[in-house]
């Protein structure tokens, strides 16, 4: 992403967007902008409202209230116009198993009305992105997950959309293919394509320029990874290791020094109430209480810390 | 329009690769025709007949021979004693007993009227009525040459049945079978094809593309119209060679009638696919939708005129009813396009309604 692109007007503009299904608020008053060439991540657990938001932005689902514009086009008023400007790929890779690689490409090209020289050029592009040159006549069902994923991406990009929506694009794909896939995303972004991606993999979210954390339909936090992590600037996180992490956590939760705790594997992450508390003070308190501790070390907050903190605070806000 | 072509082309390629489904679409209807064609038969042949000839004359033997000669009766027993009659009937060895009285030949010789007795097994009223009809037929033919003095005051009826002179039930039933089989294959093909896309998630990808629902639906329907039309004509040809279904009208009219009817069936399949989420549910719903109205409410087996009034009203929305009117008209009566315009219009309205409704349901956001 170039600095010049960041300065331009937003490619996606979302204002107080909501969608209800009966009594259920799937998306609740969400507002944000996405800039050209950005890789914009949607992070959230299942049912957080990520997919519903994407479906509204793709013109597939009408908003219940609020508005959203994609490439300047209102999604409620001209969903067909939106569809022409976006590419979409979901976790299911949406290929026809009984068709060959080539026939899948031809079909999706046909849907977007590609013909002649442009068809030939884009067909070549899709085969390249999928790494499938020379395998045009193979049936899609015989491709392994990673190949299917890249062919699906190629098909979603046939009509050269300025905006690409990826709905959990790496589900069921091995780690090597996942890395390769993200390299393709970076290339696309560098070439000016705006990418909006939903994920529940934190390591994938780390690769995004900005991340929106969604929880129970609400936009809980939004910013670059650094911005999100800065919420811990005045509340350092200590990693406490010991033989009984659950017992440690229970004790830490009661300590007046600690704001909250969470379990990270076999270690406990404890958020200090203020940056003024020295690490030694906690170590001493633990020793005085007779808790067995192997180490107490300050750690850099991870996206998981951020995610848990944001979800936690939203929960408290809702309860208050 | 480009979208229609892309979808239709893709559909054809998929069907071509899925040989098994294609064979099922083309051959299952033929199989059904065999199955129902031979099982669903109201005609009765080879009625078991017991004979008690108390006259034992040349004339009485000639009458028995007339029964045996006809394709309808097989003489299985010759009865000596009265008690054997109830025995034969009770055991079901004979469905009919012919008793020729003493003095039969004498009265015939004097050109006097004479009564013979027929005992019938009435456990199946339909069969009994049919057998009675055969008995009368044989008797009429046998006595024609006897020159019995006719009563002058009797009004003779010279009846003649049109379109189906031998009153073969096949001619009545086979069009209904064609309607049933064609409905099943039409409804099943589109419903499965769309629900399959729901299951694989490809339908989502198509929804994201700038192609109208109508274009998608047309692209889905047209290839199956070709297949269903082929399949329907296969069973029509089979019905002609196997069950002697005549073709008295013109092929063009038949083609149009079948095509418009199939379009309604394909549209029903689309409608099913907007509700069903799995192929299994789609299949069951399609079978039920094809079976119930076509069998019960189309006039296939049960005449609409003898239904309760409420049901008669219900039949006005059953497309198979109009199809049967038109189909029987074309193949049995030999009527042309102008005579089937009313049922054809009804079929066209039905097809437009279901296709339109499914387009609406599929495009809802």
Boltz contact constraints between the chains, C-beta under 6 A:
constraints:
  - contact:
      token1: [A, 58]
      token2: [B, 208]
      max_distance: 6.0
  - contact:
      token1: [A, 60]
      token2: [B, 207]
      max_distance: 6.0
  - contact:
      token1: [A, 61]
      token2: [B, 365]
      max_distance: 6.0
  - contact:
      token1: [A, 62]
      token2: [B, 365]
      max_distance: 6.0
  - contact:
      token1: [A, 80]
      token2: [B, 210]
      max_distance: 6.0
  - contact:
      token1: [A, 83]
      token2: [B, 210]
      max_distance: 6.0
  - contact:
      token1: [A, 84]
      token2: [B, 210]
      max_distance: 6.0
  - contact:
      token1: [A, 88]
      token2: [B, 208]
      max_distance: 6.0
  - contact:
      token1: [A, 92]
      token2: [B, 201]
      max_distance: 6.0
  - contact:
      token1: [A, 94]
      token2: [B, 201]
      max_distance: 6.0
  - contact:
      token1: [A, 94]
      token2: [B, 202]
      max_distance: 6.0
  - contact:
      token1: [A, 94]
      token2: [B, 205]
      max_distance: 6.0
  - contact:
      token1: [A, 98]
      token2: [B, 14]
      max_distance: 6.0
  - contact:
      token1: [A, 98]
      token2: [B, 17]
      max_distance: 6.0
  - contact:
      token1: [A, 98]
      token2: [B, 18]
      max_distance: 6.0
  - contact:
      token1: [A, 99]
      token2: [B, 13]
      max_distance: 6.0
  - contact:
      token1: [A, 103]
      token2: [B, 13]
      max_distance: 6.0
  - contact:
      token1: [A, 107]
      token2: [B, 6]
      max_distance: 6.0
  - contact:
      token1: [A, 107]
      token2: [B, 10]
      max_distance: 6.0
  - contact:
      token1: [A, 110]
      token2: [B, 6]
      max_distance: 6.0
  - contact:
      token1: [A, 111]
      token2: [B, 3]
      max_distance: 6.0
  - contact:
      token1: [A, 111]
      token2: [B, 6]
      max_distance: 6.0
  - contact:
      token1: [A, 111]
      token2: [B, 209]
      max_distance: 6.0
  - contact:
      token1: [A, 111]
      token2: [B, 211]
      max_distance: 6.0
  - contact:
      token1: [A, 113]
      token2: [B, 2]
      max_distance: 6.0
